[in-house]
Amino acid sequence: MAGLHFELVSPAKLLFSGDVEQVQIPGTEGEMGIFAGHAPVLSTLRPGVVIVDKGQGTPEKIFVRGGFAEVNSKGLTVLAEVAIPLADLDAAALAQQVKNAEEDVADAKDDEARRRASENLEHLKGLQASL
C-alpha cells in the first residue's frame, strides 16, 4: 500500500509526483531508504541513483547529479541539479559522449575551460556508472 508522497524536481521539469511505497536516495553520508512516517530530515545528495518503489512492478530509477532532499509530514521532496531517468539513457551514445568529453579536457586552452570540461566529464562518468 503506497503511503509516501514523493516529488522529484529538476530545473527543467517535474519528473515524478505521486504516492509510493519507498524511495532510496543517494545522501552525501550514504544511501537512505525513505518510507511513510520517516522522521523529518534535510540532506544534500551526491551524484547517484534515486530508486522509486511504487509497490508494484519494477522500481523506477533516476540518475541525479546532486541536490537536496527534504522529508517532512507531507512526504519526500527531491530537488535535483540534474535528473535523468535511466530508461532514457543509451549506453553506446553515452560512451561516445565520455570519449568526446575526455578529448575536451585534453584540448582545453585555459583553466576555466578545463574546469568546465572536467565537470562535464565527471557528470557523464557518473551517468555511465549508474547504468
N, CA, C and O atoms as CSV, one atom per row, in Angstrom:
chain,resi,resn,atom,element,x,y,z
A,1,MET,N,N,0.843,-1.178,0.000
A,1,MET,CA,C,0.000,0.000,0.000
A,1,MET,C,C,0.888,1.241,0.000
A,1,MET,O,O,1.642,1.466,0.946
A,2,ALA,N,N,0.802,2.028,-1.036
A,2,ALA,CA,C,1.621,3.230,-1.161
A,2,ALA,C,C,1.179,4.262,-0.131
A,2,ALA,O,O,-0.002,4.590,-0.025
A,3,GLY,N,N,2.159,4.769,0.631
A,3,GLY,CA,C,1.795,5.723,1.658
A,3,GLY,C,C,2.688,6.933,1.756
A,3,GLY,O,O,2.439,7.814,2.579
A,4,LEU,N,N,3.731,7.005,0.933
A,4,LEU,CA,C,4.664,8.122,0.962
A,4,LEU,C,C,4.451,8.967,-0.280
A,4,LEU,O,O,4.520,8.461,-1.400
A,5,HIS,N,N,4.192,10.257,-0.086
A,5,HIS,CA,C,4.090,11.137,-1.251
A,5,HIS,C,C,5.501,11.572,-1.627
A,5,HIS,O,O,6.263,12.028,-0.774
A,6,PHE,N,N,5.849,11.429,-2.914
A,6,PHE,CA,C,7.199,11.721,-3.392
A,6,PHE,C,C,7.148,12.626,-4.608
A,6,PHE,O,O,6.357,12.415,-5.527
A,7,GLU,N,N,8.010,13.643,-4.597
A,7,GLU,CA,C,8.174,14.513,-5.764
A,7,GLU,C,C,9.651,14.659,-6.059
A,7,GLU,O,O,10.456,14.875,-5.153
A,8,LEU,N,N,10.009,14.540,-7.340
A,8,LEU,CA,C,11.375,14.774,-7.797
A,8,LEU,C,C,11.322,15.882,-8.828
A,8,LEU,O,O,10.651,15.766,-9.854
A,9,VAL,N,N,12.043,16.965,-8.538
A,9,VAL,CA,C,12.005,18.159,-9.379
A,9,VAL,C,C,13.422,18.509,-9.819
A,9,VAL,O,O,14.355,18.499,-9.016
A,10,SER,N,N,13.572,18.819,-11.109
A,10,SER,CA,C,14.840,19.344,-11.624
A,10,SER,C,C,14.561,20.747,-12.147
A,10,SER,O,O,13.399,21.138,-12.261
A,11,PRO,N,N,15.600,21.512,-12.465
A,11,PRO,CA,C,15.351,22.837,-13.040
A,11,PRO,C,C,14.544,22.765,-14.335
A,11,PRO,O,O,13.841,23.714,-14.682
A,12,ALA,N,N,14.642,21.652,-15.046
A,12,ALA,CA,C,13.947,21.518,-16.329
A,12,ALA,C,C,12.470,21.178,-16.173
A,12,ALA,O,O,11.632,21.691,-16.914
A,13,LYS,N,N,12.142,20.291,-15.187
A,13,LYS,CA,C,10.749,19.856,-15.079
A,13,LYS,C,C,10.508,19.027,-13.828
A,13,LYS,O,O,11.443,18.651,-13.122
A,14,LEU,N,N,9.249,18.754,-13.571
A,14,LEU,CA,C,8.829,17.827,-12.532
A,14,LEU,C,C,8.919,16.432,-13.133
A,14,LEU,O,O,8.199,16.122,-14.082
A,15,LEU,N,N,9.794,15.584,-12.595
A,15,LEU,CA,C,9.990,14.249,-13.157
A,15,LEU,C,C,9.076,13.203,-12.540
A,15,LEU,O,O,8.715,12.227,-13.196
A,16,PHE,N,N,8.698,13.403,-11.276
A,16,PHE,CA,C,7.843,12.413,-10.627
A,16,PHE,C,C,7.039,13.101,-9.543
A,16,PHE,O,O,7.556,13.946,-8.812
A,17,SER,N,N,5.778,12.737,-9.445
A,17,SER,CA,C,4.922,13.191,-8.359
A,17,SER,C,C,3.858,12.132,-8.142
A,17,SER,O,O,3.056,11.854,-9.034
A,18,GLY,N,N,3.851,11.539,-6.953
A,18,GLY,CA,C,2.852,10.527,-6.670
A,18,GLY,C,C,3.142,9.808,-5.368
A,18,GLY,O,O,4.151,10.057,-4.709
A,19,ASP,N,N,2.232,8.908,-5.012
A,19,ASP,CA,C,2.380,8.117,-3.801
A,19,ASP,C,C,3.134,6.835,-4.122
A,19,ASP,O,O,2.872,6.180,-5.131
A,20,VAL,N,N,4.082,6.483,-3.240
A,20,VAL,CA,C,4.953,5.330,-3.448
A,20,VAL,C,C,5.096,4.554,-2.145
A,20,VAL,O,O,4.692,5.020,-1.080
A,21,GLU,N,N,5.684,3.352,-2.248
A,21,GLU,CA,C,5.986,2.551,-1.062
A,21,GLU,C,C,7.215,3.094,-0.350
A,21,GLU,O,O,7.205,3.316,0.861
A,22,GLN,N,N,8.289,3.307,-1.136
A,22,GLN,CA,C,9.535,3.811,-0.566
A,22,GLN,C,C,10.399,4.404,-1.657
A,22,GLN,O,O,10.191,4.157,-2.845
A,23,VAL,N,N,11.382,5.200,-1.227
A,23,VAL,CA,C,12.345,5.796,-2.151
A,23,VAL,C,C,13.725,5.663,-1.523
A,23,VAL,O,O,13.912,5.957,-0.342
A,24,GLN,N,N,14.686,5.218,-2.322
A,24,GLN,CA,C,16.077,5.171,-1.871
A,24,GLN,C,C,16.805,6.336,-2.521
A,24,GLN,O,O,16.760,6.502,-3.740
A,25,ILE,N,N,17.486,7.152,-1.693
A,25,ILE,CA,C,18.177,8.337,-2.209
A,25,ILE,C,C,19.670,8.266,-1.881
A,25,ILE,O,O,20.057,7.694,-0.862
A,26,PRO,N,N,20.516,8.855,-2.755
A,26,PRO,CA,C,21.964,8.863,-2.511
A,26,PRO,C,C,22.386,10.074,-1.680
A,26,PRO,O,O,22.859,11.070,-2.227
A,27,GLY,N,N,22.217,9.989,-0.371
A,27,GLY,CA,C,22.634,11.085,0.501
A,27,GLY,C,C,24.149,11.214,0.522
A,27,GLY,O,O,24.856,10.252,0.222
A,28,THR,N,N,24.645,12.373,0.866
A,28,THR,CA,C,26.099,12.561,0.896
A,28,THR,C,C,26.758,11.716,1.980
A,28,THR,O,O,27.948,11.416,1.890
A,29,GLU,N,N,26.003,11.330,2.996
A,29,GLU,CA,C,26.540,10.481,4.065
A,29,GLU,C,C,26.220,9.010,3.841
A,29,GLU,O,O,26.544,8.172,4.682
A,30,GLY,N,N,25.588,8.687,2.718
A,30,GLY,CA,C,25.254,7.301,2.407
A,30,GLY,C,C,23.838,7.174,1.882
A,30,GLY,O,O,23.076,8.140,1.870
A,31,GLU,N,N,23.498,5.974,1.450
A,31,GLU,CA,C,22.160,5.701,0.924
A,31,GLU,C,C,21.141,5.789,2.055
A,31,GLU,O,O,21.418,5.385,3.184
A,32,MET,N,N,19.958,6.320,1.740
A,32,MET,CA,C,18.878,6.398,2.722
A,32,MET,C,C,17.605,5.843,2.104
A,32,MET,O,O,17.238,6.196,0.984
A,33,GLY,N,N,16.941,4.972,2.846
A,33,GLY,CA,C,15.635,4.471,2.441
A,33,GLY,C,C,14.563,5.259,3.166
A,33,GLY,O,O,14.566,5.334,4.395
A,34,ILE,N,N,13.648,5.847,2.413
A,34,ILE,CA,C,12.600,6.687,2.997
A,34,ILE,C,C,11.248,5.993,2.816
A,34,ILE,O,O,10.855,5.659,1.698
A,35,PHE,N,N,10.551,5.783,3.925
A,35,PHE,CA,C,9.215,5.192,3.935
A,35,PHE,C,C,8.236,6.205,4.524
A,35,PHE,O,O,8.653,7.223,5.075
A,36,ALA,N,N,6.944,5.930,4.410
A,36,ALA,CA,C,5.933,6.770,5.057
A,36,ALA,C,C,6.218,6.802,6.558
A,36,ALA,O,O,6.578,5.780,7.142
A,37,GLY,N,N,6.060,7.958,7.177
A,37,GLY,CA,C,6.280,8.093,8.607
A,37,GLY,C,C,7.736,8.318,8.995
A,37,GLY,O,O,8.060,8.340,10.183
A,38,HIS,N,N,8.616,8.484,8.013
A,38,HIS,CA,C,10.035,8.729,8.299
A,38,HIS,C,C,10.182,10.029,9.085
A,38,HIS,O,O,9.420,10.975,8.884
A,39,ALA,N,N,11.153,10.064,9.968
A,39,ALA,CA,C,11.426,11.282,10.736
A,39,ALA,C,C,11.826,12.410,9.786
A,39,ALA,O,O,12.443,12.155,8.752
A,40,PRO,N,N,11.482,13.648,10.123
A,40,PRO,CA,C,11.880,14.774,9.272
A,40,PRO,C,C,13.404,14.846,9.134
A,40,PRO,O,O,14.139,14.654,10.102
A,41,VAL,N,N,13.852,15.123,7.924
A,41,VAL,CA,C,15.288,15.230,7.664
A,41,VAL,C,C,15.508,16.099,6.430
A,41,VAL,O,O,14.683,16.135,5.517
A,42,LEU,N,N,16.633,16.792,6.428
A,42,LEU,CA,C,17.065,17.556,5.261
A,42,LEU,C,C,18.467,17.064,4.950
A,42,LEU,O,O,19.325,17.044,5.831
A,43,SER,N,N,18.712,16.663,3.699
A,43,SER,CA,C,20.005,16.106,3.326
A,43,SER,C,C,20.445,16.625,1.967
A,43,SER,O,O,19.624,16.875,1.085
A,44,THR,N,N,21.749,16.782,1.815
A,44,THR,CA,C,22.286,17.034,0.480
A,44,THR,C,C,22.441,15.683,-0.209
A,44,THR,O,O,22.565,14.646,0.441
A,45,LEU,N,N,22.430,15.718,-1.531
A,45,LEU,CA,C,22.564,14.493,-2.315
A,45,LEU,C,C,23.865,14.519,-3.093
A,45,LEU,O,O,24.310,15.573,-3.548
A,46,ARG,N,N,24.470,13.355,-3.242
A,46,ARG,CA,C,25.634,13.207,-4.108
A,46,ARG,C,C,25.137,12.638,-5.432
A,46,ARG,O,O,24.009,12.151,-5.508
A,47,PRO,N,N,25.953,12.692,-6.465
A,47,PRO,CA,C,25.533,12.058,-7.719
A,47,PRO,C,C,25.264,10.571,-7.486
A,47,PRO,O,O,26.054,9.879,-6.844
A,48,GLY,N,N,24.164,10.102,-8.006
A,48,GLY,CA,C,23.788,8.705,-7.832
A,48,GLY,C,C,22.393,8.456,-8.366
A,48,GLY,O,O,21.835,9.264,-9.108
A,49,VAL,N,N,21.840,7.313,-7.972
A,49,VAL,CA,C,20.546,6.882,-8.496
A,49,VAL,C,C,19.485,6.915,-7.400
A,49,VAL,O,O,19.675,6.365,-6.315
A,50,VAL,N,N,18.376,7.565,-7.702
A,50,VAL,CA,C,17.188,7.532,-6.851
A,50,VAL,C,C,16.358,6.346,-7.331
A,50,VAL,O,O,16.052,6.235,-8.518
A,51,ILE,N,N,15.994,5.459,-6.399
A,51,ILE,CA,C,15.199,4.276,-6.741
A,51,ILE,C,C,13.812,4.449,-6.135
A,51,ILE,O,O,13.658,4.554,-4.918
A,52,VAL,N,N,12.807,4.476,-7.005
A,52,VAL,CA,C,11.427,4.722,-6.595
A,52,VAL,C,C,10.653,3.407,-6.668
A,52,VAL,O,O,10.444,2.863,-7.752
A,53,ASP,N,N,10.226,2.898,-5.500
A,53,ASP,CA,C,9.442,1.661,-5.426
A,53,ASP,C,C,7.974,2.045,-5.283
A,53,ASP,O,O,7.541,2.538,-4.242
A,54,LYS,N,N,7.219,1.808,-6.353
A,54,LYS,CA,C,5.796,2.176,-6.357
A,54,LYS,C,C,4.920,1.091,-5.738
A,54,LYS,O,O,3.702,1.245,-5.646
A,55,GLY,N,N,5.548,-0.011,-5.312
A,55,GLY,CA,C,4.784,-1.080,-4.689
A,55,GLY,C,C,4.383,-2.183,-5.636
A,55,GLY,O,O,3.891,-3.227,-5.208
A,56,GLN,N,N,4.585,-1.964,-6.909
A,56,GLN,CA,C,4.257,-2.991,-7.904
A,56,GLN,C,C,5.173,-2.812,-9.107
A,56,GLN,O,O,5.536,-1.691,-9.462
A,57,GLY,N,N,5.534,-3.908,-9.721
A,57,GLY,CA,C,6.380,-3.826,-10.908
A,57,GLY,C,C,7.814,-3.459,-10.582
A,57,GLY,O,O,8.238,-3.499,-9.427
A,58,THR,N,N,8.540,-3.107,-11.609
A,58,THR,CA,C,9.950,-2.752,-11.490
A,58,THR,C,C,10.106,-1.336,-10.944
A,58,THR,O,O,9.428,-0.415,-11.399
A,59,PRO,N,N,10.998,-1.162,-9.970
A,59,PRO,CA,C,11.221,0.196,-9.457
A,59,PRO,C,C,11.740,1.121,-10.555
A,59,PRO,O,O,12.453,0.688,-11.460
A,60,GLU,N,N,11.379,2.383,-10.466
A,60,GLU,CA,C,11.860,3.389,-11.412
A,60,GLU,C,C,13.185,3.931,-10.891
A,60,GLU,O,O,13.318,4.233,-9.705
A,61,LYS,N,N,14.171,4.052,-11.791
A,61,LYS,CA,C,15.496,4.537,-11.398
A,61,LYS,C,C,15.797,5.829,-12.140
A,61,LYS,O,O,15.638,5.921,-13.358
A,62,ILE,N,N,16.239,6.835,-11.372
A,62,ILE,CA,C,16.502,8.159,-11.929
A,62,ILE,C,C,17.869,8.633,-11.434
A,62,ILE,O,O,18.103,8.719,-10.229
A,63,PHE,N,N,18.767,8.938,-12.368
A,63,PHE,CA,C,20.079,9.471,-12.005
A,63,PHE,C,C,19.925,10.931,-11.602
A,63,PHE,O,O,19.259,11.707,-12.287
A,64,VAL,N,N,20.551,11.301,-10.473
A,64,VAL,CA,C,20.585,12.708,-10.063
A,64,VAL,C,C,22.044,13.127,-9.895
A,64,VAL,O,O,22.880,12.356,-9.424
A,65,ARG,N,N,22.322,14.353,-10.288
A,65,ARG,CA,C,23.674,14.890,-10.114
A,65,ARG,C,C,23.644,15.901,-8.974
A,65,ARG,O,O,23.771,17.107,-9.184
A,66,GLY,N,N,23.475,15.385,-7.778
A,66,GLY,CA,C,23.443,16.236,-6.604
A,66,GLY,C,C,22.110,16.939,-6.425
A,66,GLY,O,O,21.236,16.897,-7.290
A,67,GLY,N,N,21.983,17.587,-5.273
A,67,GLY,CA,C,20.762,18.309,-4.971
A,67,GLY,C,C,20.456,18.233,-3.487
A,67,GLY,O,O,21.353,18.074,-2.659
A,68,PHE,N,N,19.168,18.350,-3.162
A,68,PHE,CA,C,18.708,18.327,-1.783
A,68,PHE,C,C,17.491,17.422,-1.670
A,68,PHE,O,O,16.717,17.273,-2.615
A,69,ALA,N,N,17.338,16.817,-0.488
A,69,ALA,CA,C,16.151,16.017,-0.191
A,69,ALA,C,C,15.581,16.493,1.138
A,69,ALA,O,O,16.313,16.723,2.100
A,70,GLU,N,N,14.263,16.636,1.173
A,70,GLU,CA,C,13.586,17.022,2.409
A,70,GLU,C,C,12.466,16.043,2.688
A,70,GLU,O,O,11.612,15.790,1.839
A,71,VAL,N,N,12.484,15.491,3.904
A,71,VAL,CA,C,11.395,14.646,4.379
A,71,VAL,C,C,10.662,15.444,5.442
A,71,VAL,O,O,11.267,15.948,6.388
A,72,ASN,N,N,9.336,15.554,5.271
A,72,ASN,CA,C,8.514,16.215,6.282
A,72,ASN,C,C,7.203,15.444,6.398
A,72,ASN,O,O,7.066,14.361,5.831
A,73,SER,N,N,6.250,15.994,7.124
A,73,SER,CA,C,4.983,15.284,7.349
A,73,SER,C,C,4.190,15.071,6.061
A,73,SER,O,O,3.305,14.217,6.019
A,74,LYS,N,N,4.496,15.834,5.014
A,74,LYS,CA,C,3.784,15.699,3.737
A,74,LYS,C,C,4.428,14.676,2.816
A,74,LYS,O,O,3.802,14.249,1.846
A,75,GLY,N,N,5.676,14.268,3.098
A,75,GLY,CA,C,6.347,13.287,2.253
A,75,GLY,C,C,7.794,13.651,1.987
A,75,GLY,O,O,8.443,14.302,2.805
A,76,LEU,N,N,8.297,13.224,0.829
A,76,LEU,CA,C,9.683,13.440,0.421
A,76,LEU,C,C,9.715,14.287,-0.840
A,76,LEU,O,O,9.009,14.009,-1.810
A,77,THR,N,N,10.543,15.322,-0.814
A,77,THR,CA,C,10.770,16.145,-1.999
A,77,THR,C,C,12.258,16.137,-2.302
A,77,THR,O,O,13.077,16.415,-1.425
A,78,VAL,N,N,12.609,15.819,-3.546
A,78,VAL,CA,C,13.996,15.873,-4.004
A,78,VAL,C,C,14.101,16.997,-5.025
A,78,VAL,O,O,13.376,17.020,-6.020
A,79,LEU,N,N,15.017,17.929,-4.765
A,79,LEU,CA,C,15.334,18.996,-5.708
A,79,LEU,C,C,16.705,18.651,-6.273
A,79,LEU,O,O,17.714,18.774,-5.579
A,80,ALA,N,N,16.744,18.219,-7.530
A,80,ALA,CA,C,17.977,17.736,-8.143
A,80,ALA,C,C,18.574,18.769,-9.085
A,80,ALA,O,O,17.849,19.464,-9.797
A,81,GLU,N,N,19.900,18.868,-9.087
A,81,GLU,CA,C,20.588,19.752,-10.036
A,81,GLU,C,C,20.309,19.295,-11.463
A,81,GLU,O,O,19.987,20.099,-12.339
A,82,VAL,N,N,20.439,17.994,-11.676
A,82,VAL,CA,C,20.154,17.348,-12.959
A,82,VAL,C,C,19.486,16.026,-12.624
A,82,VAL,O,O,19.907,15.352,-11.683
A,83,ALA,N,N,18.460,15.636,-13.363
A,83,ALA,CA,C,17.790,14.356,-13.148
A,83,ALA,C,C,17.430,13.740,-14.500
A,83,ALA,O,O,16.806,14.378,-15.348
A,84,ILE,N,N,17.846,12.467,-14.680
A,84,ILE,CA,C,17.613,11.775,-15.951
A,84,ILE,C,C,17.159,10.348,-15.655
A,84,ILE,O,O,17.892,9.598,-15.010
A,85,PRO,N,N,15.969,9.953,-16.109
A,85,PRO,CA,C,15.547,8.561,-15.941
A,85,PRO,C,C,16.536,7.623,-16.644
A,85,PRO,O,O,16.907,7.856,-17.794
A,86,LEU,N,N,16.962,6.558,-15.943
A,86,LEU,CA,C,17.921,5.631,-16.546
A,86,LEU,C,C,17.363,4.984,-17.804
A,86,LEU,O,O,18.122,4.632,-18.707
A,87,ALA,N,N,16.051,4.822,-17.874
A,87,ALA,CA,C,15.433,4.221,-19.060
A,87,ALA,C,C,15.654,5.069,-20.306
A,87,ALA,O,O,15.552,4.561,-21.422
A,88,ASP,N,N,15.956,6.358,-20.132
A,88,ASP,CA,C,16.162,7.259,-21.272
A,88,ASP,C,C,17.599,7.268,-21.783
A,88,ASP,O,O,17.896,7.933,-22.775
A,89,LEU,N,N,18.501,6.530,-21.110
A,89,LEU,CA,C,19.917,6.570,-21.485
A,89,LEU,C,C,20.269,5.478,-22.491
A,89,LEU,O,O,19.749,4.364,-22.419
A,90,ASP,N,N,21.153,5.807,-23.426
A,90,ASP,CA,C,21.676,4.878,-24.429
A,90,ASP,C,C,23.160,4.681,-24.119
A,90,ASP,O,O,23.942,5.626,-24.221
A,91,ALA,N,N,23.555,3.459,-23.740
A,91,ALA,CA,C,24.924,3.187,-23.301
A,91,ALA,C,C,25.962,3.516,-24.370
A,91,ALA,O,O,27.005,4.085,-24.048
A,92,ALA,N,N,25.707,3.177,-25.625
A,92,ALA,CA,C,26.676,3.433,-26.699
A,92,ALA,C,C,26.853,4.936,-26.928
A,92,ALA,O,O,27.976,5.417,-27.078
A,93,ALA,N,N,25.752,5.664,-26.954
A,93,ALA,CA,C,25.834,7.115,-27.152
A,93,ALA,C,C,26.543,7.772,-25.970
A,93,ALA,O,O,27.314,8.715,-26.151
A,94,LEU,N,N,26.285,7.276,-24.770
A,94,LEU,CA,C,26.926,7.820,-23.580
A,94,LEU,C,C,28.432,7.557,-23.603
A,94,LEU,O,O,29.213,8.423,-23.211
A,95,ALA,N,N,28.847,6.376,-24.055
A,95,ALA,CA,C,30.276,6.060,-24.167
A,95,ALA,C,C,30.963,7.030,-25.127
A,95,ALA,O,O,32.084,7.469,-24.870
A,96,GLN,N,N,30.305,7.360,-26.215
A,96,GLN,CA,C,30.876,8.311,-27.172
A,96,GLN,C,C,30.966,9.707,-26.555
A,96,GLN,O,O,31.942,10.425,-26.777
A,97,GLN,N,N,29.957,10.087,-25.786
A,97,GLN,CA,C,29.988,11.396,-25.123
A,97,GLN,C,C,31.130,11.473,-24.112
A,97,GLN,O,O,31.767,12.517,-23.974
A,98,VAL,N,N,31.392,10.365,-23.400
A,98,VAL,CA,C,32.509,10.328,-22.451
A,98,VAL,C,C,33.826,10.501,-23.198
A,98,VAL,O,O,34.693,11.264,-22.770
A,99,LYS,N,N,33.974,9.794,-24.312
A,99,LYS,CA,C,35.200,9.908,-25.119
A,99,LYS,C,C,35.395,11.352,-25.593
A,99,LYS,O,O,36.498,11.893,-25.507
A,100,ASN,N,N,34.332,11.966,-26.089
A,100,ASN,CA,C,34.411,13.362,-26.542
A,100,ASN,C,C,34.766,14.306,-25.391
A,100,ASN,O,O,35.545,15.243,-25.565
A,101,ALA,N,N,34.189,14.051,-24.220
A,101,ALA,CA,C,34.462,14.904,-23.061
A,101,ALA,C,C,35.915,14.763,-22.609
A,101,ALA,O,O,36.532,15.746,-22.196
A,102,GLU,N,N,36.464,13.553,-22.683
A,102,GLU,CA,C,37.879,13.357,-22.340
A,102,GLU,C,C,38.774,14.156,-23.287
A,102,GLU,O,O,39.773,14.739,-22.865
A,103,GLU,N,N,38.408,14.178,-24.562
A,103,GLU,CA,C,39.156,14.971,-25.542
A,103,GLU,C,C,39.028,16.465,-25.244
A,103,GLU,O,O,39.989,17.217,-25.402
A,104,ASP,N,N,37.837,16.892,-24.813
A,104,ASP,CA,C,37.637,18.303,-24.463
A,104,ASP,C,C,38.534,18.713,-23.294
A,104,ASP,O,O,39.087,19.813,-23.290
A,105,VAL,N,N,38.679,17.832,-22.307
A,105,VAL,CA,C,39.555,18.124,-21.168
A,105,VAL,C,C,40.999,18.253,-21.652
A,105,VAL,O,O,41.707,19.185,-21.271
A,106,ALA,N,N,41.427,17.315,-22.492
A,106,ALA,CA,C,42.806,17.334,-23.003
A,106,ALA,C,C,43.079,18.557,-23.874
A,106,ALA,O,O,44.197,19.070,-23.890
A,107,ASP,N,N,42.065,19.026,-24.597
A,107,ASP,CA,C,42.237,20.147,-25.532
A,107,ASP,C,C,41.953,21.517,-24.921
A,107,ASP,O,O,42.067,22.532,-25.608
A,108,ALA,N,N,41.584,21.560,-23.638
A,108,ALA,CA,C,41.214,22.835,-23.005
A,108,ALA,C,C,42.371,23.829,-23.071
A,108,ALA,O,O,43.521,23.486,-22.798
A,109,LYS,N,N,42.043,25.061,-23.436
A,109,LYS,CA,C,43.054,26.106,-23.639
A,109,LYS,C,C,43.408,26.875,-22.362
A,109,LYS,O,O,44.494,27.447,-22.264
A,110,ASP,N,N,42.494,26.888,-21.384
A,110,ASP,CA,C,42.773,27.622,-20.145
A,110,ASP,C,C,42.123,26.900,-18.963
A,110,ASP,O,O,41.400,25.920,-19.144
A,111,ASP,N,N,42.388,27.392,-17.763
A,111,ASP,CA,C,41.893,26.727,-16.550
A,111,ASP,C,C,40.372,26.674,-16.487
A,111,ASP,O,O,39.806,25.659,-16.083
A,112,GLU,N,N,39.707,27.752,-16.881
A,112,GLU,CA,C,38.240,27.784,-16.829
A,112,GLU,C,C,37.646,26.769,-17.795
A,112,GLU,O,O,36.707,26.057,-17.441
A,113,ALA,N,N,38.174,26.695,-18.996
A,113,ALA,CA,C,37.684,25.716,-19.978
A,113,ALA,C,C,37.949,24.297,-19.477
A,113,ALA,O,O,37.114,23.410,-19.656
A,114,ARG,N,N,39.103,24.079,-18.853
A,114,ARG,CA,C,39.439,22.758,-18.315
A,114,ARG,C,C,38.490,22.394,-17.173
A,114,ARG,O,O,38.051,21.248,-17.073
A,115,ARG,N,N,38.171,23.366,-16.309
A,115,ARG,CA,C,37.256,23.106,-15.194
A,115,ARG,C,C,35.875,22.708,-15.703
A,115,ARG,O,O,35.284,21.740,-15.224
A,116,ARG,N,N,35.362,23.464,-16.681
A,116,ARG,CA,C,34.036,23.155,-17.242
A,116,ARG,C,C,34.036,21.789,-17.925
A,116,ARG,O,O,33.098,21.009,-17.761
A,117,ALA,N,N,35.091,21.502,-18.690
A,117,ALA,CA,C,35.180,20.217,-19.388
A,117,ALA,C,C,35.299,19.062,-18.389
A,117,ALA,O,O,34.707,18.002,-18.589
A,118,SER,N,N,36.061,19.270,-17.322
A,118,SER,CA,C,36.216,18.231,-16.297
A,118,SER,C,C,34.904,17.980,-15.560
A,118,SER,O,O,34.573,16.838,-15.241
A,119,GLU,N,N,34.165,19.044,-15.293
A,119,GLU,CA,C,32.864,18.908,-14.634
A,119,GLU,C,C,31.897,18.117,-15.515
A,119,GLU,O,O,31.167,17.255,-15.025
A,120,ASN,N,N,31.895,18.410,-16.806
A,120,ASN,CA,C,31.049,17.680,-17.740
A,120,ASN,C,C,31.461,16.211,-17.802
A,120,ASN,O,O,30.603,15.328,-17.811
A,121,LEU,N,N,32.762,15.943,-17.845
A,121,LEU,CA,C,33.257,14.568,-17.887
A,121,LEU,C,C,32.849,13.807,-16.628
A,121,LEU,O,O,32.432,12.652,-16.709
A,122,GLU,N,N,32.969,14.447,-15.472
A,122,GLU,CA,C,32.572,13.813,-14.215
A,122,GLU,C,C,31.082,13.457,-14.232
A,122,GLU,O,O,30.694,12.370,-13.803
A,123,HIS,N,N,30.266,14.364,-14.721
A,123,HIS,CA,C,28.826,14.121,-14.834
A,123,HIS,C,C,28.550,12.918,-15.739
A,123,HIS,O,O,27.763,12.040,-15.384
A,124,LEU,N,N,29.193,12.878,-16.899
A,124,LEU,CA,C,28.971,11.785,-17.848
A,124,LEU,C,C,29.442,10.446,-17.290
A,124,LEU,O,O,28.789,9.423,-17.497
A,125,LYS,N,N,30.568,10.446,-16.584
A,125,LYS,CA,C,31.059,9.200,-15.986
A,125,LYS,C,C,30.125,8.723,-14.880
A,125,LYS,O,O,29.943,7.519,-14.699
A,126,GLY,N,N,29.532,9.658,-14.141
A,126,GLY,CA,C,28.542,9.287,-13.136
A,126,GLY,C,C,27.326,8.636,-13.764
A,126,GLY,O,O,26.808,7.642,-13.255
A,127,LEU,N,N,26.872,9.201,-14.876
A,127,LEU,CA,C,25.758,8.598,-15.615
A,127,LEU,C,C,26.123,7.199,-16.080
A,127,LEU,O,O,25.344,6.258,-15.928
A,128,GLN,N,N,27.319,7.071,-16.650
A,128,GLN,CA,C,27.773,5.790,-17.186
A,128,GLN,C,C,27.857,4.739,-16.074
A,128,GLN,O,O,27.482,3.585,-16.281
A,129,ALA,N,N,28.345,5.133,-14.910
A,129,ALA,CA,C,28.475,4.203,-13.793
A,129,ALA,C,C,27.117,3.741,-13.267
A,129,ALA,O,O,27.012,2.662,-12.684
A,130,SER,N,N,26.096,4.539,-13.466
A,130,SER,CA,C,24.767,4.187,-12.946
A,130,SER,C,C,24.012,3.207,-13.842
A,130,SER,O,O,22.972,2.683,-13.443
A,131,LEU,N,N,24.522,2.956,-15.042
A,131,LEU,CA,C,23.845,2.013,-15.951
A,131,LEU,C,C,24.070,0.576,-15.554
A,131,LEU,O,O,23.570,-0.333,-16.216
